[in-house]
Amino acid sequence: MIERANAIAAELVRLRRDIHQHPELGFQEFRTAALVADTLQEIGGLTIQTGVGRTGVVAEIGPGNGPTIAIRADMDALPIIEKTGQPYGSTNDGVMHACGHDAHTAILLGVAHLLKQSLAEDNWHGKVRLLFQPSEEAFDANGVSGATAMIEDGALAGVDAVIALHVASTVPAGELHFYDGYSMAAVDAFEAWIRGKGGHGAYPHEGSDPIFMLAPILNALYAIPSRHVNPLRPCVVSLGHVQGGFTTNVIPSEVYLEGTIRSMDETTRQKLWHEVERALSLSQAFGGSYEF
């Protein structure tokens, strides 16, 4: 198997750099999906479905007569400006493969190559379903991610188990790390509005300043993992965007914030949601309100 993998390594590097050079955001992976489908067609021996979960691709190989194992890779990029200086750097301004999904996609295409060879030479049973997932990083306006969209389109129907991986800069090249139990966190995004009563900066007593309300709310949000969740349950609360006001001398009527919570189990996940809302409710103690 190692010899087979080494034989296609150069081609996988080429594919990964091609994908890296043409990054696409969630549910916009049209070129990437076409490249995946064309490459799978060239490999041969697979049934291929496109447009699964909007821009996802599903391929299947194997004779049946056994379990169906799915292997998943995500395809979308991030809204980040690339400044690496690499010759294969992003040609899509403001979009970059900064989370390794270009590598994941190339790896799964390599798996397709190896499975095709293995099926011909090793005579195994069952099926392997390859899932090229869109929009892992983002949700649409209705809160639907690429995983949900693919599941709704039947991508996991009849699947007995799913395998996935993620590259990590902390792991030396050529090594695979396996974990007992969970290995990566589930992530949920949230957005909220803290509302008060705006006014002139010279007369703060005549309004309810949502920026002032934000200060204790931020402390409460960042205290959730250390003060409200069992320390044996890993979790993270992070804010990535806070916006309030547009000029120096006007108190705004609202502050907008959005962030993420990450958890390793459903109980902790629900606890985090509850505590985030409880932190936001501090706005009421200062004459404000919140929407979450």
C-alpha positions as CSV (number, residue, x, y, z in Angstrom):
1,M,0.0,0.0,0.0
2,I,2.9,2.4,0.8
3,E,4.4,1.8,-2.6
4,R,1.0,2.4,-4.3
5,A,0.7,5.7,-2.3
6,N,4.2,6.8,-3.2
7,A,3.4,6.2,-6.9
8,I,0.5,8.8,-6.9
9,A,2.1,11.3,-4.4
10,A,3.2,13.8,-7.1
11,E,-0.2,13.8,-8.6
12,L,-1.9,14.4,-5.2
13,V,0.5,17.3,-4.6
14,R,-0.5,18.8,-7.9
15,L,-4.2,18.4,-7.2
16,R,-3.8,20.0,-3.7
17,R,-2.0,23.0,-5.1
18,D,-4.6,23.4,-7.8
19,I,-7.3,23.4,-5.2
20,H,-5.3,25.7,-3.0
21,Q,-4.9,28.2,-5.9
22,H,-8.6,28.3,-6.5
23,P,-10.3,28.4,-3.1
24,E,-14.1,28.7,-2.8
25,L,-16.3,29.5,0.1
26,G,-19.1,27.3,1.5
27,F,-21.8,26.3,-1.0
28,Q,-19.8,28.0,-3.7
29,E,-17.3,25.1,-4.4
30,F,-18.4,24.8,-8.1
31,R,-14.9,24.6,-9.6
32,T,-13.6,22.3,-6.8
33,A,-16.6,20.0,-7.1
34,A,-16.1,19.8,-10.9
35,L,-12.4,19.0,-10.4
36,V,-13.3,16.3,-7.9
37,A,-15.9,14.7,-10.2
38,D,-13.6,14.9,-13.3
39,T,-10.7,13.3,-11.3
40,L,-13.0,10.5,-10.0
41,Q,-14.2,9.9,-13.6
42,E,-10.6,9.6,-14.7
43,I,-9.9,7.1,-11.9
44,G,-12.8,5.0,-13.0
45,G,-14.7,2.2,-11.3
46,L,-16.8,4.5,-9.1
47,T,-20.4,5.6,-9.2
48,I,-20.4,9.4,-8.9
49,Q,-23.1,11.8,-7.8
50,T,-22.8,15.6,-8.0
51,G,-24.9,18.3,-6.5
52,V,-25.4,16.4,-3.3
53,G,-26.0,18.9,-0.5
54,R,-25.9,21.5,-3.3
55,T,-22.2,21.4,-4.2
56,G,-21.1,18.2,-2.7
57,V,-19.9,15.1,-4.5
58,V,-20.5,11.4,-3.5
59,A,-18.7,8.5,-5.0
60,E,-19.0,4.8,-4.2
61,I,-16.8,1.8,-4.9
62,G,-17.0,-1.9,-4.0
63,P,-18.9,-5.0,-4.8
64,G,-21.2,-4.9,-1.8
65,N,-21.8,-8.1,0.3
66,G,-20.6,-6.3,3.4
67,P,-20.6,-3.1,5.4
68,T,-20.6,0.3,3.8
69,I,-17.9,2.6,5.2
70,A,-18.0,6.3,4.4
71,I,-14.9,8.5,4.3
72,R,-15.4,12.3,4.4
73,A,-13.4,15.3,3.3
74,D,-14.4,18.9,3.3
75,M,-13.8,21.2,0.3
76,D,-14.6,24.8,1.3
77,A,-12.1,27.6,2.1
78,L,-12.1,30.6,4.4
79,P,-12.6,34.4,3.9
80,I,-9.0,35.2,4.6
81,I,-6.5,37.1,2.5
82,E,-3.5,34.9,1.6
83,K,0.0,36.4,2.0
84,T,2.1,33.3,1.9
85,G,4.0,34.3,-1.2
86,Q,3.7,30.7,-2.5
87,P,3.6,30.3,-6.3
88,Y,0.4,28.3,-5.9
89,G,-1.2,31.0,-3.7
90,S,-4.8,31.9,-3.9
91,T,-6.0,33.6,-7.1
92,N,-9.4,34.4,-5.5
93,D,-9.0,37.7,-3.6
94,G,-10.0,37.4,0.1
95,V,-10.4,33.7,0.0
96,M,-7.8,31.1,1.2
97,H,-7.5,27.5,2.0
98,A,-6.2,28.2,5.5
99,C,-7.6,25.2,7.3
100,G,-6.3,22.3,5.1
101,H,-9.4,21.4,3.2
102,D,-7.4,21.5,0.0
103,A,-5.3,18.8,1.5
104,H,-8.3,16.8,2.7
105,T,-9.9,16.8,-0.7
106,A,-6.6,15.7,-2.4
107,I,-6.2,13.0,0.2
108,L,-9.6,11.6,-0.4
109,L,-9.0,11.6,-4.2
110,G,-5.8,9.6,-3.4
111,V,-8.0,7.2,-1.4
112,A,-10.1,6.7,-4.5
113,H,-7.0,5.9,-6.5
114,L,-5.9,3.3,-3.9
115,L,-9.3,1.8,-3.5
116,K,-9.6,1.2,-7.2
117,Q,-6.2,-0.6,-7.3
118,S,-7.0,-2.5,-4.1
119,L,-10.3,-3.7,-5.3
120,A,-8.7,-5.1,-8.4
121,E,-5.9,-6.8,-6.6
122,D,-7.1,-7.6,-3.0
123,N,-10.7,-8.8,-3.6
124,W,-12.3,-7.1,-0.6
125,H,-16.1,-7.0,0.2
126,G,-18.5,-4.3,1.1
127,K,-18.5,-0.7,-0.2
128,V,-16.7,2.5,0.5
129,R,-18.6,5.8,0.0
130,L,-16.5,8.9,-0.5
131,L,-18.1,12.1,0.7
132,F,-16.7,15.4,-0.6
133,Q,-18.5,17.9,1.7
134,P,-19.3,21.5,1.0
135,S,-19.5,24.3,3.5
136,E,-18.0,22.8,6.6
137,E,-16.9,26.3,7.8
138,A,-20.2,28.1,7.4
139,F,-24.0,28.0,7.5
140,D,-26.5,29.4,5.1
141,A,-29.2,31.9,6.1
142,N,-31.3,29.1,7.6
143,G,-28.5,27.7,9.7
144,V,-27.8,24.7,7.3
145,S,-24.3,23.5,7.0
146,G,-22.8,21.3,4.2
147,A,-23.0,18.2,6.4
148,T,-26.7,18.8,7.1
149,A,-27.4,19.4,3.5
150,M,-25.7,16.2,2.4
151,I,-27.4,14.2,5.0
152,E,-30.8,15.6,3.9
153,D,-29.9,14.4,0.4
154,G,-29.3,10.9,1.6
155,A,-25.5,10.8,1.7
156,L,-25.4,8.6,4.8
157,A,-28.2,6.3,3.8
158,G,-27.1,2.7,4.5
159,V,-23.7,3.8,5.9
160,D,-22.4,1.6,8.8
161,A,-19.5,3.9,9.9
162,V,-17.8,7.1,8.9
163,I,-14.1,7.9,8.9
164,A,-12.7,11.5,8.7
165,L,-9.4,13.2,9.4
166,H,-7.9,16.7,9.8
167,V,-4.4,17.9,9.0
168,A,-2.6,19.5,11.9
169,S,0.6,21.6,11.8
170,T,1.6,20.1,15.1
171,V,1.9,16.6,13.6
172,P,5.0,15.8,11.6
173,A,4.5,14.9,8.0
174,G,4.1,11.2,7.5
175,E,2.5,10.6,10.9
176,L,-1.1,9.6,11.7
177,H,-2.4,10.2,15.2
178,F,-5.4,8.3,16.5
179,Y,-7.4,9.1,19.6
180,D,-9.4,7.0,22.0
181,G,-12.8,8.7,22.2
182,Y,-13.3,12.2,20.8
183,S,-10.6,13.9,18.8
184,M,-12.0,17.2,17.7
185,A,-14.8,19.5,19.0
186,A,-18.2,20.2,17.6
187,V,-18.7,23.9,16.8
188,D,-21.8,26.0,17.0
189,A,-21.9,29.6,15.8
190,F,-24.0,32.3,17.5
191,E,-24.9,35.9,17.0
192,A,-26.6,38.3,19.4
193,W,-27.7,41.9,19.7
194,I,-27.4,43.9,22.9
195,R,-29.9,46.8,22.8
196,G,-30.2,50.0,24.8
197,K,-31.1,53.6,24.1
198,G,-28.7,55.6,22.0
199,G,-27.9,59.3,22.4
200,H,-25.3,61.9,22.6
201,G,-22.0,61.1,24.3
202,A,-22.4,64.2,26.5
203,Y,-25.6,62.9,28.0
204,P,-25.1,59.2,28.8
205,H,-27.6,59.4,31.7
206,E,-30.4,60.0,29.3
207,G,-30.0,56.6,27.6
208,S,-28.9,53.1,28.1
209,D,-25.4,52.5,26.7
210,P,-25.1,49.0,25.1
211,I,-21.3,49.3,24.9
212,F,-21.2,49.7,28.7
213,M,-23.4,46.7,29.0
214,L,-21.0,44.7,26.8
215,A,-18.2,44.9,29.4
216,P,-19.7,42.6,32.0
217,I,-21.2,40.4,29.3
218,L,-17.8,39.8,27.8
219,N,-16.4,38.8,31.2
220,A,-19.3,36.5,31.7
221,L,-19.0,34.8,28.3
222,Y,-15.3,34.2,28.7
223,A,-15.8,32.8,32.3
224,I,-18.2,30.1,31.1
225,P,-15.7,27.4,30.5
226,S,-13.8,28.0,33.7
227,R,-16.6,28.8,36.1
228,H,-19.8,27.1,34.8
229,V,-18.7,23.9,33.1
230,N,-17.1,20.8,34.7
231,P,-13.3,21.2,34.2
232,L,-13.2,17.6,33.0
233,R,-15.4,18.6,30.0
234,P,-13.3,20.5,27.5
235,C,-15.0,23.5,25.9
236,V,-14.3,26.9,24.4
237,V,-16.2,30.1,24.0
238,S,-14.8,32.6,21.5
239,L,-16.0,35.9,20.1
240,G,-14.8,36.8,16.6
241,H,-16.8,39.9,15.8
242,V,-18.1,42.8,18.0
243,Q,-19.5,45.9,16.5
244,G,-21.2,49.0,18.0
245,G,-21.4,52.6,17.0
246,F,-20.1,54.6,14.0
247,T,-18.6,57.8,15.5
248,T,-16.9,59.2,18.5
249,N,-19.6,61.2,20.2
250,V,-22.8,59.2,19.7
251,I,-23.8,56.3,22.0
252,P,-25.3,53.6,19.7
253,S,-28.6,51.9,20.3
254,E,-27.2,48.4,19.9
255,V,-24.1,46.3,19.8
256,Y,-23.7,43.3,17.6
257,L,-21.6,40.3,18.4
258,E,-21.0,36.9,17.0
259,G,-18.8,34.0,18.1
260,T,-18.5,30.2,18.5
261,I,-18.9,27.6,21.2
262,R,-17.0,24.3,21.0
263,S,-17.7,21.2,22.9
264,M,-17.0,17.5,23.0
265,D,-20.4,16.1,24.1
266,E,-24.0,17.0,23.8
267,T,-24.5,17.7,27.5
268,T,-21.8,20.3,27.6
269,R,-23.0,21.8,24.3
270,Q,-26.5,22.4,25.7
271,K,-24.9,23.8,28.9
272,L,-22.9,26.3,26.8
273,W,-25.9,27.5,25.0
274,H,-27.7,28.1,28.3
275,E,-24.8,30.0,29.8
276,V,-24.3,32.2,26.7
277,E,-27.9,33.3,26.9
278,R,-27.6,33.8,30.7
279,A,-24.5,36.1,30.1
280,L,-26.4,38.1,27.5
281,S,-29.3,38.6,30.0
282,L,-26.9,40.8,32.1
283,S,-28.0,43.6,29.7
284,Q,-31.3,43.7,31.5
285,A,-29.6,44.7,34.7
286,F,-28.5,47.9,33.0
287,G,-31.8,48.8,31.4
288,G,-31.2,47.1,28.1
289,S,-32.3,43.9,26.3
290,Y,-30.9,41.3,24.1
291,E,-31.7,39.1,21.1
292,F,-30.0,35.8,20.7
